[in-house]
Each structure stands twice: as structure tokens, then as C-alpha cells.
Amino acid sequence: MDPQIEKILKLPNRQKVALLALLLIVEGAALFYALHQPRLKEYKALQTQLEDLQKQIQENTRIANNLPRYKAEYEQLKKDLDNALTELPNQKEIPSLLTSISSSGRGAGLDFLLFRPKVEVPRDFYAEVPVDIAVSGTFYNVADFFVAVANLPRIVNINNVTFSDIKSSGDRTTLKVNCLATTFRFLDKKEIKDEKKPM
């Protein structure tokens, strides 16, 4: 027999029990680290994944429960966009808009001295279309013109207003008004792409 085993067999019973307990502890620890701990890590990972999926289910359920409200909001946004599109003309509607502006001035009793469209100024998704305007008439004619432009279905800003050549003849006072009328139009996708290309 092996001398080491004989040595162990000759030990008192207490030491044999202690040695056996030590061997069982070492074997248990080895089994725990070799078999149980990887399974425990996998269990925790699956538990975390399950919690994430449950949160996702709750979020999707909340969205599904609010779907009618989201659809109503979407429809309202579509209507708002359609309204915005009517206020911002596209390229082919600009000439008729400019004609409307000049017709408003003539309808208000003004004489047009200058009506000169300037170069468009492209922005993110729209372009500014400035027009230099010079008119002559009474102050009330000018005020009626500005009101008529404000009531157009399109957005038109009037700025840089200057008054000059104020003349009185009898009970009528006429003046010359220079201003910049700026309207806006949507850029189509091709124009936006062309604008973003490096020069």
C-alpha cells in the first residue's frame, strides 16, 4: 500500500473526519466554480434580458393603448403641414403671388414706380423671395395696400419701409414709399440636394 495512504489511515478519527470534510469542501468549491457559477451568470444575464423585454412590452403596450391619440395627432400634423404648404408657395406659384401683390397695390390706388424681384436667398428647406417695391399715393392708399398684402393667403413680410417726397396739393397729400416685400417658397428635394453639394 502507498505510504501516504497508510499515514492517513493511522491518523486519529477526528483528523480523518477533518481531512474528509476539507476534501468535501474543496470538491464542493471546485464543482461550484466549474459548474454552478457559469450557470448562475447565465441565469442573471437571462434575468436581465427578461426584465428588458418586460419593459419593452410595457412600453409597446403603452404605445398601443395610445395609438388612437397618436393617429389623431398625426392627422392634425398633416393638416397643419397642408396649411403651411398653402402659405408657402412652390416655384411655379411665385409669379402669380407677385402678380397678387402688385394687384393689391393697384387695387389700393397706388402707382407702382418700381417692382423688381431680387435674387432668392436659399435657407434650410425654403427660400426667401425678396422684391423691391416703390409706390406713390396717399398715406391711406399705402395703409390699404399693406392690409391687402397682410390678408393674402401666402406669407408676405413688408420691411425696410421708407417714406419720401411728401407733397400736398389742396386737401390731398401724396408720398413715395420704398419697401422690401419678402415672400417664401418651399425648396424641392433636388434644390436642397444641389444646395448642400460642395462648391
Secondary structure, DSSP 8 states (H G I E B T S, - for coil): --HHHHHHHTS-HHHHHHHHHHHHHHHHHHHIIIIIHHHHHHHHHHHHHHHHHHHHHHHHHHHHHTHHHHHHHHHHHHHHHHHHHHHS--GGGHHHHHHHHHHHHHHTT-EEEEEEE---EE-SSEEEEEEEEEEEEEHHHHHHHHHHHHTSSS-EEEEEEEEEEEEEETTEEEEEEEEEEEEEEE--HHHHHHHHS--
